[in-house]
Amino acid sequence: MEEKLNNEESVEQSKQAIQEDAKGLWQHSKKFLLELLDFRHDTDQTATIEAIKGDIAFKGATAWILICSIFVASIGLNANSTAVVIGAMLISPLMGPILGIGMSIAINDIDTLKKSLINLATMIVLSLLTAFLFFFLFPLREETSELLGRVNPDIRDVLIAFFGGLALIIARTKKGTIASVIFGVAIATALMPPLCTAGYGLAIGKFEYFFGAMYLFTINAIFIALATFLVLKLLGFTMIRYVNSAKRKRIARLASFIAVLVMIPAMFTFLNVYRESVINANYTKFLKEKILSNKDLWLQREKLDVKDKKISLFFNGDVDDATETFLRNELKTYAKLDSYDLLINENKARSVDRVVDAYDRAIAELDEKDNIIKGLQKEIEELKLTITNLNKRIEQDATDRDKSTIPFSSIMKEAKIRYNDITSISFSKMLVSKDFIKIDTIPEMIVTWNKKLPDSVVVKKEKELKSWLQKELSITNLVIKK
């Protein structure tokens, strides 16, 4: 019995020893972690505040540095060069006023807050104007991946801005600022490229690029300022005290109100971007698992409409009802996509309608062309009739001319035989008008006789010649002159 009691005491002592060792290990681990992560003892409040305030100022050289960095970033985005864009981010002075906003709210410094807001607004306007002028005047304005990568922010951009802001303000509060950290944060948070992309959107008239890029810049600015505010509050930076108690309370309330205003949109932005990121991730997963892996389906193109909650899929060929039902049921199993409408080949009916409309238009055009052809055929028949009539008229005129033509050669020879004293004969048609209205054509013949003939003989022979010619030519109004 005694041996049993001793064994129980030994076990109890062992348990106590283990518990004490575990407790000691936890205390040592806790102390190690606190010493590892605690940076409050290495903080220089005065130097931090002075350094942040020194970077807020925006005039002279700072303004020109900003303009040059905007040009460099715009050229880098236009040339799709990541290295050039990084270089522009390193020389950009945009970070100063954003840190000033977070710090001024944390320490209740309204004057610094006003100065920071004014300078930040001035920097934004100047940056947008510079980028706009560059892309508006520069002839090469292709949409590069560097540009398009700044128009659709997601949850990763929010996290980058927040943790980058944390790293920056922690580095700023440390005694002896870590320059490499500041440069790294400037590159990671990428304040400059979104403003250049916004200016690009304005220059080419694509406002969706402008608003998307400004949304990304707003996310970066808000979460960097929020990280600054939280770190300075955690470090217990001394609040500015005002002599006037009423003014002190009023400014404290104003600072608290501004802090809430900054945090509320930050939370909404985070939740909204997080929700869109989840939707995009699940949408990509749905396409990969249910459509792209199906060898019987050939997806031509797809479209996700987050605003209207629609997914449009366009396949090559028809999709049977069973497959459509399967895809709709499977879509409901993906988070955030269960309320979306799945539209499959929604333009199929529209395509049929377009084909029918095109067919109707073609028939109408053919009918119109038939009418035109019939009209042309009628005109051709009329022209043929006109030409036939004209030919007949020409033939008749030719016949009439033939009838009215005097066989001058044969008449002249016979006349010479009958009247040997004729020396020459000429024939013509003379136009005559007696009432000056109607015109008549009178045949006229001029006969020259031998000069040795007496006039009395010539007159007698002319009468005989005229009578003979009228009879031969069947002409009653022949005129003979000598």
C-alpha positions as CSV (number, residue, x, y, z in Angstrom):
1,M,0.0,0.0,0.0
2,E,2.8,2.3,0.9
3,E,4.6,1.6,-2.3
4,K,1.4,2.5,-4.3
5,L,1.2,5.8,-2.5
6,N,4.8,6.6,-3.3
7,N,4.2,5.8,-7.0
8,E,1.2,8.2,-7.1
9,E,3.2,11.0,-5.4
10,S,6.0,10.4,-8.0
11,V,3.5,10.6,-10.9
12,E,2.0,13.8,-9.4
13,Q,5.5,15.4,-9.0
14,S,6.3,14.5,-12.6
15,K,3.1,16.1,-13.8
16,Q,3.9,19.3,-11.8
17,A,7.4,19.3,-13.2
18,I,6.1,19.0,-16.7
19,Q,3.6,21.8,-16.2
20,E,6.3,24.0,-14.7
21,D,8.6,23.3,-17.6
22,A,5.8,24.0,-20.1
23,K,4.9,27.2,-18.3
24,G,8.5,28.2,-18.3
25,L,8.8,27.4,-22.0
26,W,5.7,29.5,-22.8
27,Q,7.0,32.4,-20.8
28,H,10.4,32.2,-22.5
29,S,8.7,31.9,-25.9
30,K,6.4,34.8,-25.1
31,K,9.3,36.9,-24.0
32,F,11.2,36.0,-27.1
33,L,8.4,36.9,-29.4
34,L,7.7,40.2,-27.6
35,E,11.3,41.1,-27.8
36,L,11.4,40.0,-31.5
37,L,8.3,41.9,-32.6
38,D,8.3,44.9,-30.2
39,F,9.6,48.0,-32.0
40,R,8.3,50.6,-29.6
41,H,11.6,51.0,-27.8
42,D,13.3,51.9,-31.1
43,T,11.0,54.7,-32.0
44,D,11.9,58.3,-32.3
45,Q,8.7,60.4,-32.3
46,T,10.2,63.8,-32.9
47,A,12.4,62.7,-35.8
48,T,9.5,60.7,-37.3
49,I,7.1,63.7,-37.2
50,E,9.7,66.1,-38.6
51,A,10.7,63.7,-41.4
52,I,7.0,63.2,-42.4
53,K,6.3,66.9,-42.3
54,G,9.4,67.6,-44.3
55,D,8.1,65.3,-47.1
56,I,4.7,67.0,-47.3
57,A,5.9,70.3,-48.8
58,F,5.2,70.6,-52.6
59,K,6.8,73.4,-54.4
60,G,9.9,74.2,-56.5
61,A,12.1,71.2,-57.0
62,T,9.5,68.8,-55.6
63,A,7.0,69.9,-58.3
64,W,9.6,69.4,-61.1
65,I,10.6,66.0,-59.6
66,L,7.0,64.9,-59.8
67,I,6.6,66.1,-63.4
68,C,9.7,64.3,-64.4
69,S,8.7,61.1,-62.6
70,I,5.3,61.3,-64.4
71,F,6.9,61.6,-67.8
72,V,9.3,58.7,-67.0
73,A,6.4,56.5,-65.7
74,S,4.3,57.3,-68.8
75,I,7.1,56.4,-71.1
76,G,7.7,53.2,-69.2
77,L,4.0,52.3,-69.4
78,N,3.9,53.2,-73.1
79,A,7.0,51.1,-73.8
80,N,5.7,48.3,-71.6
81,S,9.0,48.5,-69.6
82,T,8.7,47.4,-66.0
83,A,12.2,48.7,-65.2
84,V,11.4,52.2,-66.3
85,V,8.2,52.2,-64.3
86,I,10.1,51.1,-61.2
87,G,12.6,53.9,-61.7
88,A,9.8,56.5,-61.9
89,M,8.3,55.2,-58.7
90,L,11.6,55.6,-56.8
91,I,11.8,59.3,-57.6
92,S,8.1,60.1,-57.1
93,P,7.3,62.4,-54.1
94,L,3.7,61.3,-53.8
95,M,4.1,59.3,-50.6
96,G,4.8,62.3,-48.4
97,P,1.3,63.9,-48.3
98,I,-0.3,60.5,-47.8
99,L,1.8,59.7,-44.7
100,G,1.1,63.3,-43.6
101,I,-2.7,62.6,-43.7
102,G,-2.4,59.4,-41.6
103,M,0.0,61.1,-39.1
104,S,-2.0,64.3,-38.7
105,I,-5.2,62.4,-37.9
106,A,-3.3,60.1,-35.4
107,I,-1.7,63.0,-33.5
108,N,-4.6,65.5,-33.8
109,D,-2.7,67.9,-36.0
110,I,-5.3,69.8,-38.1
111,D,-2.9,72.2,-39.7
112,T,-0.7,69.4,-41.1
113,L,-3.9,67.6,-42.3
114,K,-5.0,70.6,-44.3
115,K,-1.5,71.0,-45.8
116,S,-1.3,67.3,-46.6
117,L,-4.7,67.3,-48.3
118,I,-4.0,70.4,-50.3
119,N,-0.6,69.2,-51.5
120,L,-1.9,65.7,-52.3
121,A,-4.8,67.2,-54.4
122,T,-2.3,69.5,-56.2
123,M,0.0,66.5,-56.9
124,I,-2.9,64.5,-58.3
125,V,-4.1,67.2,-60.6
126,L,-0.6,68.0,-61.8
127,S,0.1,64.3,-62.4
128,L,-3.1,63.7,-64.3
129,L,-2.4,66.9,-66.4
130,T,1.1,65.8,-67.2
131,A,0.2,62.2,-68.1
132,F,-2.8,63.5,-70.2
133,L,-0.5,65.9,-72.2
134,F,2.1,63.2,-72.8
135,F,-0.4,60.5,-74.1
136,F,-2.4,63.1,-76.0
137,L,0.6,64.6,-77.9
138,F,2.7,61.4,-78.2
139,P,1.9,59.5,-81.4
140,L,2.4,56.0,-80.0
141,R,-0.5,55.1,-77.7
142,E,-0.8,51.3,-77.7
143,E,-2.6,49.5,-74.9
144,T,0.3,47.7,-73.2
145,S,0.0,45.1,-70.4
146,E,1.7,47.6,-68.0
147,L,-1.2,50.1,-68.6
148,L,-4.0,47.5,-68.6
149,G,-2.7,46.0,-65.3
150,R,-3.7,49.2,-63.5
151,V,-7.4,49.4,-64.4
152,N,-8.8,46.4,-62.5
153,P,-7.7,46.4,-58.9
154,D,-8.3,43.3,-56.8
155,I,-7.9,42.2,-53.1
156,R,-4.1,41.8,-53.7
157,D,-3.8,45.5,-54.4
158,V,-5.5,46.3,-51.1
159,L,-3.2,44.0,-49.1
160,I,-0.2,45.4,-50.9
161,A,-1.1,48.9,-50.0
162,F,-2.0,48.1,-46.4
163,F,1.1,46.0,-45.5
164,G,3.3,48.3,-47.6
165,G,2.0,51.2,-45.6
166,L,2.7,49.4,-42.4
167,A,6.3,48.6,-43.5
168,L,6.8,52.3,-44.5
169,I,5.6,53.9,-41.3
170,I,7.4,51.3,-39.1
171,A,10.6,52.2,-41.0
172,R,9.9,55.9,-40.7
173,T,9.4,55.6,-36.9
174,K,12.7,53.7,-36.4
175,K,15.7,55.6,-35.3
176,G,17.8,55.9,-38.4
177,T,15.3,55.5,-41.3
178,I,15.8,52.4,-43.4
179,A,16.1,53.8,-46.9
180,S,15.8,50.4,-48.6
181,V,12.4,49.8,-47.0
182,I,11.1,53.2,-48.2
183,F,12.3,52.4,-51.7
184,G,10.7,49.0,-51.6
185,V,7.4,50.3,-50.4
186,A,7.5,53.0,-53.1
187,I,7.9,50.2,-55.7
188,A,5.3,47.8,-54.1
189,T,2.5,50.3,-53.6
190,A,2.9,51.8,-57.1
191,L,1.2,55.2,-56.6
192,M,2.6,56.7,-59.8
193,P,1.5,54.2,-62.5
194,P,-2.3,54.4,-61.7
195,L,-2.2,58.2,-62.1
196,C,-0.4,57.8,-65.5
197,T,-2.9,55.2,-66.6
198,A,-5.8,57.6,-65.6
199,G,-4.2,60.3,-67.7
200,Y,-3.9,57.8,-70.5
201,G,-7.6,57.0,-70.2
202,L,-8.5,60.7,-70.5
203,A,-6.2,61.2,-73.5
204,I,-7.8,58.4,-75.5
205,G,-11.3,59.0,-74.3
206,K,-11.7,55.7,-72.4
207,F,-13.2,56.7,-69.1
208,E,-13.4,53.1,-67.8
209,Y,-9.6,53.2,-67.8
210,F,-9.6,56.5,-65.9
211,F,-12.0,55.4,-63.2
212,G,-10.4,52.0,-62.8
213,A,-6.9,53.5,-62.4
214,M,-8.2,56.3,-60.0
215,Y,-9.9,53.5,-58.0
216,L,-6.5,51.7,-57.6
217,F,-4.8,55.0,-56.6
218,T,-7.5,55.7,-54.1
219,I,-7.1,52.2,-52.6
220,N,-3.4,52.7,-52.3
221,A,-3.7,56.2,-50.7
222,I,-6.4,55.2,-48.2
223,F,-4.7,52.1,-47.0
224,I,-1.3,53.6,-46.7
225,A,-2.8,56.5,-44.6
226,L,-4.8,53.9,-42.6
227,A,-1.7,51.9,-41.9
228,T,0.1,55.1,-40.8
229,F,-2.8,56.0,-38.5
230,L,-2.9,52.6,-36.8
231,V,0.8,52.3,-36.3
232,L,1.2,55.8,-34.7
233,K,-1.8,55.1,-32.5
234,L,-0.3,51.7,-31.5
235,L,3.0,53.4,-30.7
236,G,1.2,56.0,-28.6
237,F,2.5,59.1,-30.4
238,T,1.8,62.2,-28.3
239,M,-1.3,64.1,-29.3
240,I,-1.0,67.8,-30.0
241,R,-2.4,69.7,-27.1
242,Y,-4.1,73.1,-27.6
243,V,-4.2,75.8,-25.0
244,N,-7.9,76.5,-25.6
245,S,-9.8,73.5,-24.2
246,A,-12.8,74.1,-26.4
247,K,-10.6,74.2,-29.5
248,R,-8.8,71.0,-28.2
249,K,-12.1,69.1,-27.9
250,R,-13.3,70.4,-31.3
251,I,-10.2,69.4,-33.1
252,A,-10.1,66.0,-31.3
253,R,-13.7,65.4,-32.4
254,L,-12.8,66.5,-36.0
255,A,-9.8,64.2,-36.1
256,S,-11.8,61.3,-34.8
257,F,-14.5,62.0,-37.3
258,I,-12.0,62.1,-40.2
259,A,-10.4,58.9,-38.9
260,V,-13.8,57.2,-39.0
261,L,-14.4,58.6,-42.5
262,V,-11.1,57.2,-43.7
263,M,-11.7,53.8,-42.1
264,I,-15.3,53.3,-43.3
265,P,-14.6,53.6,-47.0
266,A,-11.4,51.6,-46.5
267,M,-13.5,48.8,-45.0
268,F,-16.1,49.0,-47.7
269,T,-13.4,49.1,-50.4
270,F,-11.7,46.1,-48.8
271,L,-15.0,44.1,-48.6
272,N,-16.0,45.1,-52.2
273,V,-12.7,44.2,-53.7
274,Y,-12.5,41.0,-51.7
275,R,-16.0,40.0,-52.9
276,E,-15.0,40.7,-56.6
277,S,-11.8,38.7,-56.1
278,V,-13.7,35.7,-54.8
279,I,-16.2,36.0,-57.7
280,N,-13.4,36.1,-60.2
281,A,-11.5,33.3,-58.6
282,N,-14.6,31.0,-58.5
283,Y,-15.6,32.0,-62.0
284,T,-12.1,31.0,-63.3
285,K,-12.4,27.7,-61.3
286,F,-15.8,27.0,-62.8
287,L,-14.5,27.5,-66.3
288,K,-11.5,25.3,-65.7
289,E,-13.3,22.5,-64.0
290,K,-16.7,22.3,-65.8
291,I,-16.0,23.6,-69.3
292,L,-12.4,23.7,-70.4
293,S,-11.9,20.2,-69.1
294,N,-14.9,18.9,-71.1
295,K,-13.7,17.7,-74.5
296,D,-17.2,17.8,-75.9
297,L,-17.5,21.6,-75.4
298,W,-15.6,24.1,-77.5
299,L,-15.7,27.5,-75.8
300,Q,-15.2,30.3,-78.2
301,R,-15.5,33.2,-75.8
302,E,-16.9,34.1,-72.3
303,K,-18.0,37.2,-70.4
304,L,-18.5,37.8,-66.7
305,D,-20.8,40.8,-65.8
306,V,-20.4,41.4,-62.1
307,K,-22.8,44.4,-62.2
308,D,-25.8,42.6,-63.7
309,K,-24.8,39.2,-62.3
310,K,-24.6,37.4,-65.6
311,I,-22.2,34.9,-67.1
312,S,-22.3,34.6,-70.9
313,L,-20.8,31.6,-72.6
314,F,-20.5,31.3,-76.4
315,F,-19.8,27.8,-77.7
316,N,-18.9,26.6,-81.2
317,G,-22.1,24.8,-82.2
318,D,-25.3,24.0,-80.3
319,V,-25.4,22.9,-76.7
320,D,-28.1,20.4,-75.8
321,D,-30.6,21.0,-73.0
322,A,-29.1,18.4,-70.7
323,T,-25.7,20.1,-70.8
324,E,-27.2,23.5,-70.2
325,T,-29.1,22.2,-67.2
326,F,-25.9,20.5,-65.9
327,L,-23.8,23.7,-66.2
328,R,-26.5,25.8,-64.5
329,N,-26.8,23.4,-61.6
330,E,-23.0,23.1,-61.2
331,L,-22.7,26.9,-61.2
332,K,-24.8,27.1,-58.1
333,T,-22.3,25.0,-56.2
334,Y,-19.6,27.8,-56.4
335,A,-19.6,30.5,-53.7
336,K,-20.8,33.9,-54.8
337,L,-21.9,32.5,-58.1
338,D,-25.2,30.8,-57.1
339,S,-27.2,34.0,-57.8
340,Y,-25.7,34.5,-61.3
341,D,-27.7,33.9,-64.5
342,L,-25.9,31.6,-66.9
343,L,-26.6,32.5,-70.6
344,I,-25.4,29.9,-73.1
345,N,-25.2,31.0,-76.8
346,E,-27.6,33.8,-76.0
347,N,-26.9,35.3,-79.4
348,K,-28.1,32.2,-81.2
349,A,-31.7,33.4,-81.5
350,R,-30.5,36.8,-82.4
351,S,-28.3,35.3,-85.1
352,V,-31.3,33.5,-86.5
353,D,-33.3,36.7,-86.5
354,R,-30.4,38.5,-88.2
355,V,-30.2,35.8,-90.8
356,V,-34.0,36.0,-91.4
357,D,-33.8,39.8,-91.6
358,A,-30.9,39.5,-94.0
359,Y,-32.9,37.1,-96.1
360,D,-35.9,39.4,-96.1
361,R,-33.7,42.3,-97.1
362,A,-32.1,40.2,-99.9
363,I,-35.6,39.3,-101.2
364,A,-36.7,42.9,-101.1
365,E,-33.5,44.0,-102.9
366,L,-34.1,41.3,-105.5
367,D,-37.7,42.5,-106.0
368,E,-36.5,46.0,-106.4
369,K,-33.8,44.9,-108.9
370,D,-36.5,42.9,-110.8
371,N,-38.6,46.1,-111.0
372,I,-35.6,48.0,-112.2
373,I,-34.8,45.4,-114.8
374,K,-38.3,45.4,-116.0
375,G,-38.2,49.2,-116.3
376,L,-35.0,49.0,-118.2
377,Q,-36.3,46.3,-120.5
378,K,-39.3,48.5,-121.3
379,E,-37.1,51.4,-122.0
380,I,-35.0,49.2,-124.3
381,E,-38.1,48.1,-126.2
382,E,-39.1,51.7,-126.6
383,L,-35.6,52.6,-127.8
384,K,-35.7,49.7,-130.2
385,L,-39.1,50.9,-131.6
386,T,-37.7,54.4,-131.8
387,I,-34.6,53.2,-133.7
388,T,-36.8,51.1,-136.0
389,N,-39.0,54.1,-136.8
390,L,-35.9,56.2,-137.3
391,N,-34.4,53.7,-139.6
392,K,-37.7,53.5,-141.6
393,R,-37.7,57.3,-141.8
394,I,-34.1,57.4,-142.9
395,E,-34.9,54.8,-145.6
396,Q,-37.9,56.8,-146.7
397,D,-35.9,59.9,-146.9
398,A,-33.3,58.1,-148.9
399,T,-36.0,56.8,-151.2
400,D,-37.4,60.3,-151.5
401,R,-34.0,61.6,-152.3
402,D,-33.5,59.0,-154.9
403,K,-36.8,59.9,-156.5
404,S,-36.0,63.6,-156.4
405,T,-32.5,63.1,-157.7
406,I,-32.2,64.0,-161.4
407,P,-30.2,61.6,-163.6
408,F,-28.0,64.5,-164.6
409,S,-25.5,62.6,-166.5
410,S,-27.9,60.8,-168.8
411,I,-30.1,63.9,-169.3
412,M,-27.0,66.0,-170.2
413,K,-25.9,63.5,-172.8
414,E,-29.3,63.2,-174.4
415,A,-29.8,67.0,-174.3
416,K,-26.5,67.4,-176.1
417,I,-27.6,65.0,-178.8
418,R,-31.0,66.7,-179.2
419,Y,-29.6,70.2,-179.0
420,N,-26.1,70.3,-180.4
421,D,-25.8,74.0,-179.9
422,I,-25.7,73.7,-176.1
423,T,-22.3,74.4,-174.7
424,S,-22.9,73.7,-170.9
425,I,-25.7,72.6,-168.5
426,S,-25.8,73.0,-164.7
427,F,-28.6,71.9,-162.3
428,S,-29.5,73.0,-158.7
429,K,-32.4,73.3,-156.4
430,M,-33.4,76.8,-155.3
431,L,-35.3,77.7,-152.1
432,V,-38.1,80.2,-152.7
433,S,-40.7,81.8,-150.4
434,K,-43.4,84.0,-151.8
435,D,-45.3,84.7,-148.5
436,F,-42.1,84.7,-146.3
437,I,-43.6,81.8,-144.3
438,K,-43.7,78.8,-146.5
439,I,-40.5,77.7,-148.2
440,D,-40.6,75.8,-151.5
441,T,-37.9,74.0,-153.4
442,I,-37.8,74.8,-157.2
443,P,-35.5,72.9,-159.6
444,E,-33.4,75.3,-161.6
445,M,-31.3,74.5,-164.7
446,I,-28.8,76.9,-166.3
447,V,-28.2,76.3,-170.0
448,T,-25.5,78.0,-172.1
449,W,-25.9,78.1,-175.8
450,N,-23.6,78.7,-178.7
451,K,-23.0,82.4,-179.0
452,K,-23.4,82.4,-182.8
453,L,-27.0,81.5,-182.5
454,P,-29.5,84.3,-182.9
455,D,-31.6,85.2,-179.9
456,S,-34.8,84.2,-181.6
457,V,-33.4,80.7,-182.2
458,V,-32.2,80.5,-178.6
459,V,-35.6,81.4,-177.2
460,K,-37.3,78.8,-179.4
461,K,-34.8,76.1,-178.4
462,E,-35.2,76.9,-174.7
463,K,-38.9,76.4,-174.9
464,E,-38.4,73.1,-176.6
465,L,-35.7,72.1,-174.0
466,K,-37.9,73.0,-171.1
467,S,-40.9,71.1,-172.4
468,W,-38.7,68.1,-173.0
469,L,-37.0,68.2,-169.6
470,Q,-40.3,68.6,-167.7
471,K,-41.7,65.6,-169.5
472,E,-38.5,63.5,-168.9
473,L,-38.1,64.5,-165.3
474,S,-41.8,64.8,-164.4
475,I,-41.3,68.3,-163.1
476,T,-43.8,71.1,-163.7
477,N,-42.0,74.0,-162.0
478,L,-38.7,73.7,-163.7
479,V,-36.9,77.0,-164.3
480,I,-34.4,77.4,-167.1
481,K,-32.0,80.2,-167.2
482,K,-29.3,81.1,-169.6
